[in-house]
Every structure is written in C-alpha cells, then in structure tokens.
Amino acid sequence: MCSPKGNGLYPVIIYLHGGGWVFGTLDEADQLSNSLSSKIPAVVVSADYRLSPEFEFPCALEDVYTFMG
C-alpha cells in the first residue's frame, strides 16, 4: 500500500499488476504504485494473485475477489 504525504481523505486505487494472469509480480508494481500515489494523490493498494500455468483459471480471479472482499 502506498499513501501520499500529509493528512486528508484520498481516493483509493486498486492496482493489479499486468501479465495476463501468467507472469508479473507484486514487487514490479512498487514503482508505479509510488508514482501514482504521489502524483494523483491517492492511496494505492496492490493485490498479488496466483499465476498460470501452475494455477489454472479461475484461481487468479478468485484471489482478486478475496482481496476485494
């Protein structure tokens, strides 16, 4: 989770890293999340999810639903 500096109410962005459910990591999203948080400003939360082919569809989607829940 990345938050802008200062107090206040900020919008929330839920960011899911790209990769078509097959590749990519949560760590790769850090730079973009920090940038979005400071430039918009907004609170950015990122979810990690299981990747194919080790985990078949709809595992990644279920992970995101759980995160949102």
PQR file of N, CA, C, O and H, with PARSE charges and radii, in Angstrom:
ATOM      1  N   MET A   1       0.846  -1.166   0.000 -0.4000 1.5000
ATOM      2  CA  MET A   1       0.000   0.000   0.000 -0.0000 2.0000
ATOM      3  C   MET A   1       0.893   1.231   0.000  0.5500 1.7000
ATOM      4  O   MET A   1       1.870   1.302   0.745 -0.5500 1.4000
ATOM      5  N   CYS A   2       0.555   2.187  -0.830 -0.4000 1.5000
ATOM      6  CA  CYS A   2       1.283   3.448  -0.914 -0.0000 2.0000
ATOM      7  C   CYS A   2       0.316   4.580  -0.617  0.5500 1.7000
ATOM      8  O   CYS A   2      -0.796   4.621  -1.144 -0.5500 1.4000
ATOM      9  H   CYS A   2      -0.239   2.130  -1.435  0.4000 1.0000
ATOM     10  N   SER A   3       0.752   5.492   0.232 -0.4000 1.5000
ATOM     11  CA  SER A   3      -0.089   6.634   0.598 -0.0000 2.0000
ATOM     12  C   SER A   3       0.654   7.927   0.320  0.5500 1.7000
ATOM     13  O   SER A   3       1.873   7.993   0.479 -0.5500 1.4000
ATOM     14  H   SER A   3       1.655   5.459   0.660  0.4000 1.0000
ATOM     15  N   PRO A   4      -0.079   8.964  -0.097 -0.5600 1.5000
ATOM     16  CA  PRO A   4       0.570  10.262  -0.296  0.2800 2.0000
ATOM     17  C   PRO A   4       0.955  10.871   1.047  0.5500 1.7000
ATOM     18  O   PRO A   4       0.421  10.492   2.090 -0.5500 1.4000
ATOM     19  N   LYS A   5       1.876  11.806   1.007 -0.4000 1.5000
ATOM     20  CA  LYS A   5       2.276  12.502   2.228 -0.0000 2.0000
ATOM     21  C   LYS A   5       1.161  13.428   2.671  0.5500 1.7000
ATOM     22  O   LYS A   5       0.417  13.967   1.851 -0.5500 1.4000
ATOM     23  H   LYS A   5       2.309  12.114   0.160  0.4000 1.0000
ATOM     24  N   GLY A   6       1.058  13.604   3.971 -0.4000 1.5000
ATOM     25  CA  GLY A   6       0.078  14.529   4.512 -0.0000 2.0000
ATOM     26  C   GLY A   6      -1.193  13.831   4.949  0.5500 1.7000
ATOM     27  O   GLY A   6      -1.449  12.672   4.622 -0.5500 1.4000
ATOM     28  H   GLY A   6       1.662  13.166   4.636  0.4000 1.0000
ATOM     29  N   ASN A   7      -1.971  14.577   5.693 -0.4000 1.5000
ATOM     30  CA  ASN A   7      -3.250  14.072   6.183 -0.0000 2.0000
ATOM     31  C   ASN A   7      -4.350  14.438   5.210  0.5500 1.7000
ATOM     32  O   ASN A   7      -4.206  15.351   4.398 -0.5500 1.4000
ATOM     33  H   ASN A   7      -1.764  15.518   5.958  0.4000 1.0000
ATOM     34  N   GLY A   8      -5.431  13.724   5.301 -0.4000 1.5000
ATOM     35  CA  GLY A   8      -6.573  14.040   4.455 -0.0000 2.0000
ATOM     36  C   GLY A   8      -7.232  12.793   3.926  0.5500 1.7000
ATOM     37  O   GLY A   8      -6.759  11.674   4.126 -0.5500 1.4000
ATOM     38  H   GLY A   8      -5.549  12.982   5.961  0.4000 1.0000
ATOM     39  N   LEU A   9      -8.330  13.014   3.251 -0.4000 1.5000
ATOM     40  CA  LEU A   9      -9.049  11.925   2.609 -0.0000 2.0000
ATOM     41  C   LEU A   9      -8.593  11.844   1.159  0.5500 1.7000
ATOM     42  O   LEU A   9      -8.596  12.844   0.441 -0.5500 1.4000
ATOM     43  H   LEU A   9      -8.714  13.923   3.088  0.4000 1.0000
ATOM     44  N   TYR A  10      -8.206  10.666   0.742 -0.4000 1.5000
ATOM     45  CA  TYR A  10      -7.713  10.464  -0.610 -0.0000 2.0000
ATOM     46  C   TYR A  10      -8.512   9.363  -1.298  0.5500 1.7000
ATOM     47  O   TYR A  10      -9.007   8.454  -0.631 -0.5500 1.4000
ATOM     48  H   TYR A  10      -8.203   9.854   1.325  0.4000 1.0000
ATOM     49  N   PRO A  11      -8.643   9.430  -2.609 -0.5600 1.5000
ATOM     50  CA  PRO A  11      -9.270   8.314  -3.323  0.2800 2.0000
ATOM     51  C   PRO A  11      -8.375   7.080  -3.213  0.5500 1.7000
ATOM     52  O   PRO A  11      -7.183   7.181  -2.922 -0.5500 1.4000
ATOM     53  N   VAL A  12      -8.969   5.933  -3.451 -0.4000 1.5000
ATOM     54  CA  VAL A  12      -8.232   4.671  -3.405 -0.0000 2.0000
ATOM     55  C   VAL A  12      -8.177   4.073  -4.806  0.5500 1.7000
ATOM     56  O   VAL A  12      -9.191   3.997  -5.501 -0.5500 1.4000
ATOM     57  H   VAL A  12      -9.937   5.851  -3.688  0.4000 1.0000
ATOM     58  N   ILE A  13      -6.989   3.653  -5.209 -0.4000 1.5000
ATOM     59  CA  ILE A  13      -6.792   2.954  -6.475 -0.0000 2.0000
ATOM     60  C   ILE A  13      -6.399   1.522  -6.142  0.5500 1.7000
ATOM     61  O   ILE A  13      -5.458   1.294  -5.381 -0.5500 1.4000
ATOM     62  H   ILE A  13      -6.166   3.714  -4.645  0.4000 1.0000
ATOM     63  N   ILE A  14      -7.108   0.571  -6.701 -0.4000 1.5000
ATOM     64  CA  ILE A  14      -6.743  -0.834  -6.551 -0.0000 2.0000
ATOM     65  C   ILE A  14      -5.998  -1.220  -7.819  0.5500 1.7000
ATOM     66  O   ILE A  14      -6.558  -1.191  -8.915 -0.5500 1.4000
ATOM     67  H   ILE A  14      -7.873   0.756  -7.318  0.4000 1.0000
ATOM     68  N   TYR A  15      -4.732  -1.582  -7.658 -0.4000 1.5000
ATOM     69  CA  TYR A  15      -3.876  -1.866  -8.805 -0.0000 2.0000
ATOM     70  C   TYR A  15      -3.571  -3.356  -8.865  0.5500 1.7000
ATOM     71  O   TYR A  15      -3.114  -3.947  -7.886 -0.5500 1.4000
ATOM     72  H   TYR A  15      -4.278  -1.606  -6.767  0.4000 1.0000
ATOM     73  N   LEU A  16      -3.825  -3.953 -10.015 -0.4000 1.5000
ATOM     74  CA  LEU A  16      -3.471  -5.344 -10.273 -0.0000 2.0000
ATOM     75  C   LEU A  16      -2.376  -5.353 -11.330  0.5500 1.7000
ATOM     76  O   LEU A  16      -2.566  -4.835 -12.430 -0.5500 1.4000
ATOM     77  H   LEU A  16      -4.196  -3.473 -10.810  0.4000 1.0000
ATOM     78  N   HIS A  17      -1.241  -5.935 -11.000 -0.4000 1.5000
ATOM     79  CA  HIS A  17      -0.129  -5.934 -11.955 -0.0000 2.0000
ATOM     80  C   HIS A  17      -0.521  -6.665 -13.231  0.5500 1.7000
ATOM     81  O   HIS A  17      -1.314  -7.606 -13.206 -0.5500 1.4000
ATOM     82  H   HIS A  17      -1.087  -6.356 -10.106  0.4000 1.0000
ATOM     83  N   GLY A  18       0.037  -6.226 -14.329 -0.4000 1.5000
ATOM     84  CA  GLY A  18      -0.249  -6.832 -15.620 -0.0000 2.0000
ATOM     85  C   GLY A  18       0.423  -8.184 -15.771  0.5500 1.7000
ATOM     86  O   GLY A  18       1.175  -8.619 -14.899 -0.5500 1.4000
ATOM     87  H   GLY A  18       0.682  -5.462 -14.349  0.4000 1.0000
ATOM     88  N   GLY A  19       0.148  -8.834 -16.869 -0.4000 1.5000
ATOM     89  CA  GLY A  19       0.765 -10.115 -17.148 -0.0000 2.0000
ATOM     90  C   GLY A  19      -0.222 -11.183 -17.565  0.5500 1.7000
ATOM     91  O   GLY A  19       0.141 -12.349 -17.721 -0.5500 1.4000
ATOM     92  H   GLY A  19      -0.463  -8.481 -17.578  0.4000 1.0000
ATOM     93  N   GLY A  20      -1.472 -10.785 -17.744 -0.4000 1.5000
ATOM     94  CA  GLY A  20      -2.476 -11.715 -18.253 -0.0000 2.0000
ATOM     95  C   GLY A  20      -2.673 -12.945 -17.399  0.5500 1.7000
ATOM     96  O   GLY A  20      -2.958 -14.025 -17.916 -0.5500 1.4000
ATOM     97  H   GLY A  20      -1.767  -9.838 -17.617  0.4000 1.0000
ATOM     98  N   TRP A  21      -2.522 -12.790 -16.083 -0.4000 1.5000
ATOM     99  CA  TRP A  21      -2.682 -13.893 -15.123 -0.0000 2.0000
ATOM    100  C   TRP A  21      -1.564 -14.925 -15.253  0.5500 1.7000
ATOM    101  O   TRP A  21      -1.637 -15.982 -14.626 -0.5500 1.4000
ATOM    102  H   TRP A  21      -2.290 -11.912 -15.664  0.4000 1.0000
ATOM    103  N   VAL A  22      -0.514 -14.641 -16.064 -0.4000 1.5000
ATOM    104  CA  VAL A  22       0.526 -15.629 -16.329 -0.0000 2.0000
ATOM    105  C   VAL A  22       1.886 -15.216 -15.760  0.5500 1.7000
ATOM    106  O   VAL A  22       2.625 -16.068 -15.268 -0.5500 1.4000
ATOM    107  H   VAL A  22      -0.455 -13.783 -16.574  0.4000 1.0000
ATOM    108  N   PHE A  23       2.227 -13.935 -15.817 -0.4000 1.5000
ATOM    109  CA  PHE A  23       3.518 -13.501 -15.296 -0.0000 2.0000
ATOM    110  C   PHE A  23       3.381 -12.134 -14.649  0.5500 1.7000
ATOM    111  O   PHE A  23       2.334 -11.492 -14.734 -0.5500 1.4000
ATOM    112  H   PHE A  23       1.627 -13.243 -16.217  0.4000 1.0000
ATOM    113  N   GLY A  24       4.458 -11.699 -13.998 -0.4000 1.5000
ATOM    114  CA  GLY A  24       4.453 -10.440 -13.277 -0.0000 2.0000
ATOM    115  C   GLY A  24       4.427 -10.694 -11.781  0.5500 1.7000
ATOM    116  O   GLY A  24       4.024 -11.762 -11.320 -0.5500 1.4000
ATOM    117  H   GLY A  24       5.309 -12.221 -13.929  0.4000 1.0000
ATOM    118  N   THR A  25       4.868  -9.683 -11.027 -0.4000 1.5000
ATOM    119  CA  THR A  25       4.885  -9.810  -9.573 -0.0000 2.0000
ATOM    120  C   THR A  25       4.396  -8.531  -8.925  0.5500 1.7000
ATOM    121  O   THR A  25       4.360  -7.464  -9.539 -0.5500 1.4000
ATOM    122  H   THR A  25       5.196  -8.815 -11.401  0.4000 1.0000
ATOM    123  N   LEU A  26       4.026  -8.674  -7.684 -0.4000 1.5000
ATOM    124  CA  LEU A  26       3.596  -7.522  -6.904 -0.0000 2.0000
ATOM    125  C   LEU A  26       4.749  -6.534  -6.734  0.5500 1.7000
ATOM    126  O   LEU A  26       4.536  -5.322  -6.755 -0.5500 1.4000
ATOM    127  H   LEU A  26       4.055  -9.540  -7.186  0.4000 1.0000
ATOM    128  N   ASP A  27       5.962  -7.047  -6.567 -0.4000 1.5000
ATOM    129  CA  ASP A  27       7.129  -6.173  -6.398 -0.0000 2.0000
ATOM    130  C   ASP A  27       7.360  -5.278  -7.608  0.5500 1.7000
ATOM    131  O   ASP A  27       7.822  -4.146  -7.465 -0.5500 1.4000
ATOM    132  H   ASP A  27       6.135  -8.032  -6.550  0.4000 1.0000
ATOM    133  N   GLU A  28       7.044  -5.775  -8.787 -0.4000 1.5000
ATOM    134  CA  GLU A  28       7.216  -4.982 -10.002 -0.0000 2.0000
ATOM    135  C   GLU A  28       6.280  -3.779 -10.036  0.5500 1.7000
ATOM    136  O   GLU A  28       6.518  -2.835 -10.789 -0.5500 1.4000
ATOM    137  H   GLU A  28       6.668  -6.695  -8.903  0.4000 1.0000
ATOM    138  N   ALA A  29       5.235  -3.800  -9.243 -0.4000 1.5000
ATOM    139  CA  ALA A  29       4.254  -2.720  -9.229 -0.0000 2.0000
ATOM    140  C   ALA A  29       4.643  -1.587  -8.288  0.5500 1.7000
ATOM    141  O   ALA A  29       4.000  -0.538  -8.299 -0.5500 1.4000
ATOM    142  H   ALA A  29       5.041  -4.568  -8.631  0.4000 1.0000
ATOM    143  N   ASP A  30       5.678  -1.772  -7.474 -0.4000 1.5000
ATOM    144  CA  ASP A  30       6.028  -0.780  -6.457 -0.0000 2.0000
ATOM    145  C   ASP A  30       6.300   0.606  -7.028  0.5500 1.7000
ATOM    146  O   ASP A  30       5.768   1.595  -6.525 -0.5500 1.4000
ATOM    147  H   ASP A  30       6.201  -2.625  -7.465  0.4000 1.0000
ATOM    148  N   GLN A  31       7.110   0.688  -8.057 -0.4000 1.5000
ATOM    149  CA  GLN A  31       7.467   1.993  -8.612 -0.0000 2.0000
ATOM    150  C   GLN A  31       6.237   2.715  -9.156  0.5500 1.7000
ATOM    151  O   GLN A  31       6.054   3.904  -8.897 -0.5500 1.4000
ATOM    152  H   GLN A  31       7.542  -0.116  -8.465  0.4000 1.0000
ATOM    153  N   LEU A  32       5.401   2.013  -9.900 -0.4000 1.5000
ATOM    154  CA  LEU A  32       4.188   2.620 -10.441 -0.0000 2.0000
ATOM    155  C   LEU A  32       3.241   3.031  -9.318  0.5500 1.7000
ATOM    156  O   LEU A  32       2.649   4.109  -9.369 -0.5500 1.4000
ATOM    157  H   LEU A  32       5.549   1.047 -10.110  0.4000 1.0000
ATOM    158  N   SER A  33       3.096   2.183  -8.313 -0.4000 1.5000
ATOM    159  CA  SER A  33       2.207   2.499  -7.192 -0.0000 2.0000
ATOM    160  C   SER A  33       2.666   3.750  -6.459  0.5500 1.7000
ATOM    161  O   SER A  33       1.854   4.615  -6.130 -0.5500 1.4000
ATOM    162  H   SER A  33       3.576   1.307  -8.272  0.4000 1.0000
ATOM    163  N   ASN A  34       3.965   3.849  -6.203 -0.4000 1.5000
ATOM    164  CA  ASN A  34       4.501   5.042  -5.540 -0.0000 2.0000
ATOM    165  C   ASN A  34       4.285   6.288  -6.383  0.5500 1.7000
ATOM    166  O   ASN A  34       3.929   7.342  -5.855 -0.5500 1.4000
ATOM    167  H   ASN A  34       4.625   3.147  -6.470  0.4000 1.0000
ATOM    168  N   SER A  35       4.494   6.177  -7.672 -0.4000 1.5000
ATOM    169  CA  SER A  35       4.309   7.307  -8.573 -0.0000 2.0000
ATOM    170  C   SER A  35       2.849   7.758  -8.608  0.5500 1.7000
ATOM    171  O   SER A  35       2.563   8.951  -8.505 -0.5500 1.4000
ATOM    172  H   SER A  35       4.783   5.321  -8.101  0.4000 1.0000
ATOM    173  N   LEU A  36       1.936   6.811  -8.753 -0.4000 1.5000
ATOM    174  CA  LEU A  36       0.508   7.154  -8.755 -0.0000 2.0000
ATOM    175  C   LEU A  36       0.107   7.819  -7.450  0.5500 1.7000
ATOM    176  O   LEU A  36      -0.614   8.817  -7.440 -0.5500 1.4000
ATOM    177  H   LEU A  36       2.169   5.843  -8.837  0.4000 1.0000
ATOM    178  N   SER A  37       0.580   7.256  -6.355 -0.4000 1.5000
ATOM    179  CA  SER A  37       0.213   7.769  -5.044 -0.0000 2.0000
ATOM    180  C   SER A  37       0.621   9.226  -4.865  0.5500 1.7000
ATOM    181  O   SER A  37      -0.144  10.026  -4.327 -0.5500 1.4000
ATOM    182  H   SER A  37       1.166   6.445  -6.362  0.4000 1.0000
ATOM    183  N   SER A  38       1.807   9.567  -5.308 -0.4000 1.5000
ATOM    184  CA  SER A  38       2.287  10.934  -5.109 -0.0000 2.0000
ATOM    185  C   SER A  38       1.759  11.914  -6.145  0.5500 1.7000
ATOM    186  O   SER A  38       1.565  13.087  -5.825 -0.5500 1.4000
ATOM    187  H   SER A  38       2.429   8.917  -5.745  0.4000 1.0000
ATOM    188  N   LYS A  39       1.523  11.477  -7.364 -0.4000 1.5000
ATOM    189  CA  LYS A  39       1.120  12.403  -8.422 -0.0000 2.0000
ATOM    190  C   LYS A  39      -0.373  12.685  -8.458  0.5500 1.7000
ATOM    191  O   LYS A  39      -0.776  13.770  -8.879 -0.5500 1.4000
ATOM    192  H   LYS A  39       1.680  10.524  -7.624  0.4000 1.0000
ATOM    193  N   ILE A  40      -1.205  11.748  -8.032 -0.4000 1.5000
ATOM    194  CA  ILE A  40      -2.647  11.954  -8.192 -0.0000 2.0000
ATOM    195  C   ILE A  40      -3.233  12.903  -7.137  0.5500 1.7000
ATOM    196  O   ILE A  40      -4.028  13.728  -7.588 -0.5500 1.4000
ATOM    197  H   ILE A  40      -0.878  10.867  -7.690  0.4000 1.0000
ATOM    198  N   PRO A  41      -3.008  12.942  -5.914 -0.5600 1.5000
ATOM    199  CA  PRO A  41      -2.563  11.936  -4.960  0.2800 2.0000
ATOM    200  C   PRO A  41      -3.698  10.965  -4.616  0.5500 1.7000
ATOM    201  O   PRO A  41      -4.878  11.312  -4.669 -0.5500 1.4000
ATOM    202  N   ALA A  42      -3.304   9.747  -4.265 -0.4000 1.5000
ATOM    203  CA  ALA A  42      -4.274   8.709  -3.919 -0.0000 2.0000
ATOM    204  C   ALA A  42      -3.578   7.632  -3.103  0.5500 1.7000
ATOM    205  O   ALA A  42      -2.352   7.525  -3.102 -0.5500 1.4000
ATOM    206  H   ALA A  42      -2.346   9.465  -4.223  0.4000 1.0000
ATOM    207  N   VAL A  43      -4.375   6.846  -2.417 -0.4000 1.5000
ATOM    208  CA  VAL A  43      -3.872   5.654  -1.747 -0.0000 2.0000
ATOM    209  C   VAL A  43      -3.933   4.530  -2.779  0.5500 1.7000
ATOM    210  O   VAL A  43      -4.981   4.296  -3.381 -0.5500 1.4000
ATOM    211  H   VAL A  43      -5.371   6.933  -2.418  0.4000 1.0000
ATOM    212  N   VAL A  44      -2.825   3.841  -2.984 -0.4000 1.5000
ATOM    213  CA  VAL A  44      -2.769   2.759  -3.968 -0.0000 2.0000
ATOM    214  C   VAL A  44      -2.541   1.445  -3.227  0.5500 1.7000
ATOM    215  O   VAL A  44      -1.557   1.290  -2.503 -0.5500 1.4000
ATOM    216  H   VAL A  44      -1.973   4.031  -2.495  0.4000 1.0000
ATOM    217  N   VAL A  45      -3.453   0.513  -3.415 -0.4000 1.5000
ATOM    218  CA  VAL A  45      -3.300  -0.824  -2.839 -0.0000 2.0000
ATOM    219  C   VAL A  45      -3.150  -1.814  -3.987  0.5500 1.7000
ATOM    220  O   VAL A  45      -3.818  -1.700  -5.015 -0.5500 1.4000
ATOM    221  H   VAL A  45      -4.253   0.640  -4.003  0.4000 1.0000
ATOM    222  N   SER A  46      -2.273  -2.774  -3.799 -0.4000 1.5000
ATOM    223  CA  SER A  46      -1.987  -3.755  -4.844 -0.0000 2.0000
ATOM    224  C   SER A  46      -2.266  -5.155  -4.322  0.5500 1.7000
ATOM    225  O   SER A  46      -1.997  -5.470  -3.163 -0.5500 1.4000
ATOM    226  H   SER A  46      -1.731  -2.866  -2.964  0.4000 1.0000
ATOM    227  N   ALA A  47      -2.806  -5.976  -5.191 -0.4000 1.5000
ATOM    228  CA  ALA A  47      -3.096  -7.364  -4.833 -0.0000 2.0000
ATOM    229  C   ALA A  47      -2.187  -8.291  -5.621  0.5500 1.7000
ATOM    230  O   ALA A  47      -1.933  -8.072  -6.805 -0.5500 1.4000
ATOM    231  H   ALA A  47      -3.025  -5.720  -6.132  0.4000 1.0000
ATOM    232  N   ASP A  48      -1.706  -9.318  -4.957 -0.4000 1.5000
ATOM    233  CA  ASP A  48      -0.965 -10.362  -5.643 -0.0000 2.0000
ATOM    234  C   ASP A  48      -1.927 -11.511  -5.900  0.5500 1.7000
ATOM    235  O   ASP A  48      -2.934 -11.652  -5.205 -0.5500 1.4000
ATOM    236  H   ASP A  48      -1.913  -9.495  -3.995  0.4000 1.0000
ATOM    237  N   TYR A  49      -1.622 -12.319  -6.881 -0.4000 1.5000
ATOM    238  CA  TYR A  49      -2.504 -13.439  -7.204 -0.0000 2.0000
ATOM    239  C   TYR A  49      -1.682 -14.584  -7.788  0.5500 1.7000
ATOM    240  O   TYR A  49      -0.582 -14.387  -8.306 -0.5500 1.4000
ATOM    241  H   TYR A  49      -0.805 -12.205  -7.445  0.4000 1.0000
ATOM    242  N   ARG A  50      -2.244 -15.780  -7.690 -0.4000 1.5000
ATOM    243  CA  ARG A  50      -1.573 -16.970  -8.219 -0.0000 2.0000
ATOM    244  C   ARG A  50      -1.545 -16.912  -9.746  0.5500 1.7000
ATOM    245  O   ARG A  50      -2.476 -16.421 -10.385 -0.5500 1.4000
ATOM    246  H   ARG A  50      -3.137 -15.940  -7.269  0.4000 1.0000
ATOM    247  N   LEU A  51      -0.456 -17.426 -10.310 -0.4000 1.5000
ATOM    248  CA  LEU A  51      -0.245 -17.325 -11.752 -0.0000 2.0000
ATOM    249  C   LEU A  51      -0.404 -18.670 -12.451  0.5500 1.7000
ATOM    250  O   LEU A  51      -0.140 -19.729 -11.881 -0.5500 1.4000
ATOM    251  H   LEU A  51       0.300 -17.825  -9.791  0.4000 1.0000
ATOM    252  N   SER A  52      -0.845 -18.593 -13.704 -0.4000 1.5000
ATOM    253  CA  SER A  52      -0.881 -19.767 -14.582 -0.0000 2.0000
ATOM    254  C   SER A  52       0.526 -19.999 -15.105  0.5500 1.7000
ATOM    255  O   SER A  52       1.301 -19.043 -15.131 -0.5500 1.4000
ATOM    256  H   SER A  52      -1.060 -17.733 -14.168  0.4000 1.0000
ATOM    257  N   PRO A  53       0.899 -21.152 -15.508 -0.5600 1.5000
ATOM    258  CA  PRO A  53       0.102 -22.372 -15.599  0.2800 2.0000
ATOM    259  C   PRO A  53       0.084 -23.190 -14.314  0.5500 1.7000
ATOM    260  O   PRO A  53      -0.609 -24.204 -14.238 -0.5500 1.4000
ATOM    261  N   GLU A  54       0.853 -22.753 -13.286 -0.4000 1.5000
ATOM    262  CA  GLU A  54       0.860 -23.517 -12.037 -0.0000 2.0000
ATOM    263  C   GLU A  54      -0.534 -23.598 -11.421  0.5500 1.7000
ATOM    264  O   GLU A  54      -0.909 -24.617 -10.842 -0.5500 1.4000
ATOM    265  H   GLU A  54       1.416 -21.929 -13.348  0.4000 1.0000
ATOM    266  N   PHE A  55      -1.291 -22.517 -11.552 -0.4000 1.5000
ATOM    267  CA  PHE A  55      -2.652 -22.466 -11.020 -0.0000 2.0000
ATOM    268  C   PHE A  55      -3.590 -22.146 -12.171  0.5500 1.7000
ATOM    269  O   PHE A  55      -3.438 -21.121 -12.835 -0.5500 1.4000
ATOM    270  H   PHE A  55      -0.986 -21.689 -12.022  0.4000 1.0000
ATOM    271  N   GLU A  56      -4.537 -23.001 -12.402 -0.4000 1.5000
ATOM    272  CA  GLU A  56      -5.445 -22.842 -13.534 -0.0000 2.0000
ATOM    273  C   GLU A  56      -6.514 -21.795 -13.242  0.5500 1.7000
ATOM    274  O   GLU A  56      -6.846 -21.516 -12.090 -0.5500 1.4000
ATOM    275  H   GLU A  56      -4.661 -23.834 -11.863  0.4000 1.0000
ATOM    276  N   PHE A  57      -7.042 -21.225 -14.323 -0.4000 1.5000
ATOM    277  CA  PHE A  57      -8.170 -20.310 -14.229 -0.0000 2.0000
ATOM    278  C   PHE A  57      -9.325 -21.057 -13.573  0.5500 1.7000
ATOM    279  O   PHE A  57      -9.588 -22.202 -13.940 -0.5500 1.4000
ATOM    280  H   PHE A  57      -6.773 -21.451 -15.259  0.4000 1.0000
ATOM    281  N   PRO A  58     -10.008 -20.461 -12.635 -0.5600 1.5000
ATOM    282  CA  PRO A  58     -10.078 -19.057 -12.255  0.2800 2.0000
ATOM    283  C   PRO A  58      -9.344 -18.712 -10.963  0.5500 1.7000
ATOM    284  O   PRO A  58      -9.761 -17.790 -10.262 -0.5500 1.4000
ATOM    285  N   CYS A  59      -8.260 -19.422 -10.621 -0.4000 1.5000
ATOM    286  CA  CYS A  59      -7.568 -19.178  -9.351 -0.0000 2.0000
ATOM    287  C   CYS A  59      -7.173 -17.716  -9.161  0.5500 1.7000
ATOM    288  O   CYS A  59      -7.419 -17.147  -8.098 -0.5500 1.4000
ATOM    289  H   CYS A  59      -7.921 -20.171 -11.191  0.4000 1.0000
ATOM    290  N   ALA A  60      -6.567 -17.101 -10.174 -0.4000 1.5000
ATOM    291  CA  ALA A  60      -6.141 -15.706 -10.047 -0.0000 2.0000
ATOM    292  C   ALA A  60      -7.332 -14.789  -9.809  0.5500 1.7000
ATOM    293  O   ALA A  60      -7.268 -13.886  -8.975 -0.5500 1.4000
ATOM    294  H   ALA A  60      -6.368 -17.563 -11.038  0.4000 1.0000
ATOM    295  N   LEU A  61      -8.394 -15.017 -10.525 -0.4000 1.5000
ATOM    296  CA  LEU A  61      -9.596 -14.206 -10.360 -0.0000 2.0000
ATOM    297  C   LEU A  61     -10.186 -14.386  -8.963  0.5500 1.7000
ATOM    298  O   LEU A  61     -10.642 -13.418  -8.355 -0.5500 1.4000
ATOM    299  H   LEU A  61      -8.445 -15.751 -11.202  0.4000 1.0000
ATOM    300  N   GLU A  62     -10.182 -15.597  -8.461 -0.4000 1.5000
ATOM    301  CA  GLU A  62     -10.667 -15.854  -7.102 -0.0000 2.0000
ATOM    302  C   GLU A  62      -9.804 -15.134  -6.073  0.5500 1.7000
ATOM    303  O   GLU A  62     -10.326 -14.623  -5.081 -0.5500 1.4000
ATOM    304  H   GLU A  62      -9.812 -16.383  -8.956  0.4000 1.0000
ATOM    305  N   ASP A  63      -8.484 -15.085  -6.296 -0.4000 1.5000
ATOM    306  CA  ASP A  63      -7.595 -14.353  -5.392 -0.0000 2.0000
ATOM    307  C   ASP A  63      -7.959 -12.873  -5.354  0.5500 1.7000
ATOM    308  O   ASP A  63      -7.978 -12.257  -4.289 -0.5500 1.4000
ATOM    309  H   ASP A  63      -8.061 -15.500  -7.101  0.4000 1.0000
ATOM    310  N   VAL A  64      -8.243 -12.313  -6.513 -0.4000 1.5000
ATOM    311  CA  VAL A  64      -8.620 -10.896  -6.581 -0.0000 2.0000
ATOM    312  C   VAL A  64      -9.961 -10.669  -5.884  0.5500 1.7000
ATOM    313  O   VAL A  64     -10.116  -9.692  -5.151 -0.5500 1.4000
ATOM    314  H   VAL A  64      -8.227 -12.813  -7.379  0.4000 1.0000
ATOM    315  N   TYR A  65     -10.923 -11.552  -6.102 -0.4000 1.5000
ATOM    316  CA  TYR A  65     -12.215 -11.432  -5.414 -0.0000 2.0000
ATOM    317  C   TYR A  65     -12.031 -11.488  -3.904  0.5500 1.7000
ATOM    318  O   TYR A  65     -12.671 -10.731  -3.174 -0.5500 1.4000
ATOM    319  H   TYR A  65     -10.798 -12.345  -6.697  0.4000 1.0000
ATOM    320  N   THR A  66     -11.168 -12.374  -3.430 -0.4000 1.5000
ATOM    321  CA  THR A  66     -10.896 -12.475  -1.991 -0.0000 2.0000
ATOM    322  C   THR A  66     -10.268 -11.190  -1.476  0.5500 1.7000
ATOM    323  O   THR A  66     -10.636 -10.693  -0.412 -0.5500 1.4000
ATOM    324  H   THR A  66     -10.648 -12.989  -4.023  0.4000 1.0000
ATOM    325  N   PHE A  67      -9.327 -10.657  -2.226 -0.4000 1.5000
ATOM    326  CA  PHE A  67      -8.681  -9.398  -1.856 -0.0000 2.0000
ATOM    327  C   PHE A  67      -9.707  -8.270  -1.739  0.5500 1.7000
ATOM    328  O   PHE A  67      -9.651  -7.463  -0.811 -0.5500 1.4000
ATOM    329  H   PHE A  67      -9.027 -11.060  -3.091  0.4000 1.0000
ATOM    330  N   MET A  68     -10.633  -8.222  -2.676 -0.4000 1.5000
ATOM    331  CA  MET A  68     -11.640  -7.157  -2.701 -0.0000 2.0000
ATOM    332  C   MET A  68     -12.676  -7.322  -1.587  0.5500 1.7000
ATOM    333  O   MET A  68     -13.286  -6.348  -1.144 -0.5500 1.4000
ATOM    334  H   MET A  68     -10.679  -8.878  -3.430  0.4000 1.0000
ATOM    335  N   GLY A  69     -12.866  -8.568  -1.141 -0.4000 1.5000
ATOM    336  CA  GLY A  69     -13.939  -8.903  -0.226 -0.0000 2.0000
ATOM    337  C   GLY A  69     -13.853  -8.320   1.106  0.5500 1.7000
ATOM    338  O   GLY A  69     -14.726  -8.557   1.941 -0.5500 1.4000
ATOM    339  H   GLY A  69     -12.371  -9.359  -1.501  0.4000 1.0000
TER
END
